[in-house]
Amino acid sequence: MTATPRPELVSALPILTILNDPGRAAMYRHLAAEAGVPTVEAEGALHALTQLERTPVAAIICDAEMEDMSGEDFREVVSAEEHSRGVPVYVLSPVPGSGTPARSAAALPTGPQLLSEVLTELGLPPGRLPVPLRAGAQPHLHGDLSQFSLPEFLNWVAEMRFSGHWLVTVSSRQGASHPLTGHLVMREGDLVYAECGGHTGKAAVFALLSAIEEYHDAIFHFYRTDAPGDVRSADLHSTTSRLLIELAVELDHQAAGHSPH
């Protein structure tokens, strides 16, 4: 959904998020705060509707499936209420296999691209977008994955104990309306957050590595910057090297025709 640019509101009014994953909610809160935009969080669609009655917001980001309502149904309710009729609602792509129909060609991507699109459409000046949302920001490290694998680069950065954001794009998925992009966050060399293809945490890293193995066409950008101290995917607690070893075993099982999970 395209928002009407309203730069006078983008800092004055918060963005409302309704996200099932606490780690994702914390990451969106952090990135928005880096851009100077506040957020408020709701625990489900009904809670959000109650908040909207008393708290004006600039935009809403919600999951495709919430515990009490689908994202599309929620969007219809918001547009029908007089006090919230003009508020744009961005519905995150559903997790594959969840029973929700796959996203349409016009559906928005997940991750930092979505937040970048929301803030830009609301009228935030591009220069205020934080890394990794700002197009053209200078990465500390970038390249393709033709000669070295993503795990090799991740392990090298982990050994250096760097902090920052990774954006990895798998660009040749046949029939895909959008390239698959993974967002990974390292804190002092430890992989603490991941989002890819509707998944978060370990499943997101697995989905990204699996896509890279399948399509053999990926590029990456690593932006070295301070990582948020309060953001962590719930199942990412191993060292980067141990995590990658575990995922390599799962990828081997998948290649052998076994279910990885």
C-alpha positions as CSV (number, residue, x, y, z in Angstrom):
1,M,0.0,0.0,0.0
2,T,1.4,3.4,-1.0
3,A,1.3,6.1,1.6
4,T,0.6,9.8,0.8
5,P,3.9,11.6,1.7
6,R,3.4,13.5,4.9
7,P,6.9,14.6,6.1
8,E,5.4,16.7,8.9
9,L,4.1,13.6,10.5
10,V,6.9,11.1,10.1
11,S,8.8,12.2,13.2
12,A,5.8,13.5,15.1
13,L,3.7,10.3,14.9
14,P,4.9,6.8,15.6
15,I,4.7,3.7,13.4
16,L,2.6,1.0,14.9
17,T,3.9,-2.6,14.6
18,I,2.0,-5.8,15.2
19,L,4.6,-8.5,14.9
20,N,4.6,-12.1,16.3
21,D,8.4,-12.3,16.6
22,P,9.8,-10.2,19.5
23,G,13.2,-10.1,17.8
24,R,11.8,-8.7,14.6
25,A,9.8,-6.1,16.5
26,A,12.9,-5.1,18.4
27,M,14.9,-4.8,15.2
28,Y,12.2,-2.6,13.5
29,R,12.0,-0.5,16.6
30,H,15.8,0.0,16.6
31,L,16.0,0.9,12.9
32,A,13.1,3.3,13.1
33,A,14.7,5.0,16.2
34,E,18.0,5.4,14.3
35,A,16.0,7.4,11.7
36,G,14.4,9.5,14.5
37,V,11.0,7.9,14.1
38,P,9.2,6.5,17.2
39,T,7.3,3.2,17.3
40,V,4.5,1.7,19.4
41,E,3.8,-2.0,19.6
42,A,0.6,-4.0,19.8
43,E,0.0,-7.5,20.9
44,G,-2.4,-8.5,18.2
45,A,-4.9,-6.9,15.9
46,L,-7.6,-6.2,18.5
47,H,-5.1,-4.6,20.8
48,A,-3.9,-2.4,17.9
49,L,-7.5,-1.3,17.1
50,T,-7.9,-0.2,20.7
51,Q,-4.6,1.7,20.5
52,L,-5.7,3.4,17.3
53,E,-8.7,4.9,19.0
54,R,-6.5,7.0,21.2
55,T,-3.1,7.1,19.5
56,P,-2.7,8.6,16.0
57,V,0.0,6.9,14.0
58,A,1.8,7.6,10.7
59,A,1.7,4.0,9.4
60,I,1.1,0.4,10.5
61,I,3.3,-2.7,9.9
62,C,1.8,-6.1,10.7
63,D,2.2,-9.8,10.1
64,A,0.2,-11.6,7.4
65,E,-1.3,-13.8,10.1
66,M,-1.9,-12.5,13.7
67,E,-3.4,-14.6,16.5
68,D,-6.8,-12.8,16.2
69,M,-7.0,-11.6,12.6
70,S,-5.3,-11.8,9.2
71,G,-3.3,-8.8,8.0
72,E,-5.6,-8.3,5.1
73,D,-8.7,-8.4,7.3
74,F,-7.0,-6.0,9.7
75,R,-6.3,-3.6,6.8
76,E,-9.9,-3.6,5.8
77,V,-11.0,-2.8,9.4
78,V,-8.5,0.1,9.7
79,S,-9.7,1.6,6.4
80,A,-13.3,1.4,7.5
81,E,-12.8,3.3,10.7
82,E,-13.1,7.1,10.4
83,H,-10.2,7.8,12.8
84,S,-7.8,5.5,11.0
85,R,-9.0,5.6,7.4
86,G,-6.0,7.4,6.0
87,V,-3.4,5.3,7.8
88,P,-1.4,3.0,5.4
89,V,-1.1,-0.6,6.5
90,Y,1.9,-2.7,5.3
91,V,1.4,-6.4,5.6
92,L,4.5,-8.5,5.8
93,S,4.9,-11.5,3.5
94,P,3.7,-14.7,5.0
95,V,6.1,-17.5,6.0
96,P,6.2,-20.1,3.2
97,G,4.3,-23.2,4.2
98,S,2.2,-21.4,6.8
99,G,-1.1,-22.0,4.8
100,T,-1.3,-18.4,3.8
101,P,-1.3,-17.8,0.0
102,A,2.1,-16.8,-1.4
103,R,2.6,-13.1,-1.8
104,S,1.5,-11.5,-5.1
105,A,3.7,-9.8,-7.6
106,A,2.9,-6.4,-5.9
107,A,3.6,-7.6,-2.4
108,L,6.2,-5.9,-0.3
109,P,9.5,-7.5,0.6
110,T,10.3,-8.2,4.2
111,G,13.2,-6.9,6.3
112,P,14.9,-3.5,6.1
113,Q,13.7,-2.9,2.6
114,L,10.1,-2.7,3.9
115,L,11.0,-0.2,6.6
116,S,13.0,1.8,4.1
117,E,10.0,1.9,1.8
118,V,7.6,2.8,4.5
119,L,9.8,5.7,5.8
120,T,10.5,6.9,2.2
121,E,6.8,6.9,1.2
122,L,5.9,8.8,4.3
123,G,8.4,11.5,3.2
124,L,11.5,10.9,5.4
125,P,14.5,12.5,3.7
126,P,16.8,9.8,2.3
127,G,19.7,11.2,4.2
128,R,18.0,10.4,7.5
129,L,17.7,6.7,6.7
130,P,20.1,4.6,8.8
131,V,22.4,1.8,7.6
132,P,21.3,-0.6,6.3
133,L,18.2,1.2,5.0
134,R,20.0,4.0,3.1
135,A,20.5,3.3,-0.6
136,G,24.1,4.0,-1.7
137,A,25.6,3.8,1.8
138,Q,29.3,2.7,1.6
139,P,29.7,-0.9,2.8
140,H,32.8,-2.0,4.7
141,L,32.8,-5.2,2.6
142,H,30.9,-6.3,-0.5
143,G,31.1,-8.6,-3.4
144,D,29.6,-11.7,-5.0
145,L,29.7,-15.2,-3.8
146,S,31.2,-16.8,-6.8
147,Q,34.7,-17.6,-5.4
148,F,34.1,-17.6,-1.7
149,S,31.0,-18.8,0.1
150,L,28.8,-16.7,2.5
151,P,29.9,-18.9,5.5
152,E,33.5,-18.1,4.7
153,F,32.9,-14.4,4.8
154,L,30.7,-14.7,7.9
155,N,33.4,-16.7,9.7
156,W,36.1,-14.2,8.7
157,V,34.1,-11.2,10.0
158,A,33.3,-13.3,13.1
159,E,37.0,-13.8,13.7
160,M,37.6,-10.1,13.5
161,R,34.8,-9.6,16.1
162,F,33.1,-6.9,13.9
163,S,29.6,-5.7,14.5
164,G,27.2,-4.6,11.8
165,H,24.5,-5.5,9.2
166,W,24.7,-7.9,6.3
167,L,22.4,-7.6,3.3
168,V,22.6,-10.7,1.0
169,T,20.7,-10.8,-2.2
170,V,20.0,-13.9,-4.2
171,S,19.2,-12.4,-7.6
172,S,18.3,-15.1,-10.1
173,R,15.4,-17.0,-8.6
174,Q,13.4,-18.0,-11.6
175,G,9.8,-16.6,-11.6
176,A,10.4,-14.5,-8.5
177,S,8.9,-11.0,-8.6
178,H,11.5,-9.8,-6.1
179,P,15.0,-11.0,-5.4
180,L,15.3,-12.9,-2.1
181,T,17.2,-10.8,0.4
182,G,18.6,-11.8,3.8
183,H,19.3,-9.4,6.6
184,L,21.8,-10.6,9.2
185,V,23.2,-8.7,12.2
186,M,26.4,-9.4,14.0
187,R,27.4,-8.2,17.4
188,E,31.2,-8.5,18.1
189,G,31.3,-11.4,15.7
190,D,28.3,-13.3,16.9
191,L,25.3,-13.6,14.6
192,V,22.4,-12.4,16.8
193,Y,19.6,-11.6,14.3
194,A,18.5,-12.9,10.9
195,E,15.5,-12.4,8.6
196,C,15.0,-13.9,5.2
197,G,12.0,-14.9,3.1
198,G,9.5,-14.5,5.9
199,H,11.6,-16.5,8.4
200,T,13.6,-15.2,11.3
201,G,16.4,-16.6,13.4
202,K,18.1,-19.9,12.5
203,A,15.4,-20.7,9.9
204,A,16.1,-17.4,8.1
205,V,19.9,-18.2,7.8
206,F,19.0,-21.7,6.6
207,A,16.6,-20.3,4.0
208,L,19.3,-17.9,2.8
209,L,22.1,-20.5,2.5
210,S,19.7,-22.9,0.8
211,A,18.7,-20.4,-1.8
212,I,22.3,-19.5,-2.5
213,E,23.2,-23.1,-3.0
214,E,20.2,-23.6,-5.4
215,Y,20.7,-20.5,-7.6
216,H,24.4,-19.8,-7.4
217,D,23.9,-16.0,-7.9
218,A,24.2,-13.8,-4.9
219,I,25.8,-10.6,-3.8
220,F,26.4,-9.3,-0.3
221,H,27.1,-6.0,1.5
222,F,28.4,-5.8,5.1
223,Y,28.0,-2.4,6.9
224,R,30.2,-2.2,9.9
225,T,28.4,-0.3,12.6
226,D,27.3,-0.6,16.2
227,A,24.8,-3.4,16.6
228,P,21.8,-2.9,18.9
229,G,22.3,-4.5,22.3
230,D,18.7,-5.3,22.9
231,V,18.0,-7.2,19.6
232,R,18.4,-11.0,19.3
233,S,16.6,-13.8,17.5
234,A,15.4,-16.2,20.1
235,D,17.2,-19.3,18.7
236,L,20.5,-17.6,17.8
237,H,22.8,-18.2,20.8
238,S,25.7,-20.2,19.4
239,T,28.9,-18.8,18.1
240,T,28.8,-18.0,14.4
241,S,31.2,-20.9,13.5
242,R,29.1,-23.4,15.5
243,L,25.8,-22.1,13.9
244,L,27.3,-22.5,10.4
245,I,28.5,-26.0,11.1
246,E,25.0,-27.0,12.3
247,L,23.4,-25.4,9.3
248,A,25.9,-27.1,6.9
249,V,24.7,-30.5,8.4
250,E,21.1,-29.5,7.8
251,L,21.9,-28.5,4.2
252,D,23.5,-31.9,3.6
253,H,20.4,-33.6,5.0
254,Q,18.3,-31.5,2.7
255,A,20.4,-32.4,-0.3
256,A,20.1,-36.1,0.7
257,G,16.3,-35.8,0.6
258,H,15.7,-35.5,4.4
259,S,13.7,-32.7,6.1
260,P,16.1,-30.2,7.8
261,H,13.7,-29.5,10.7
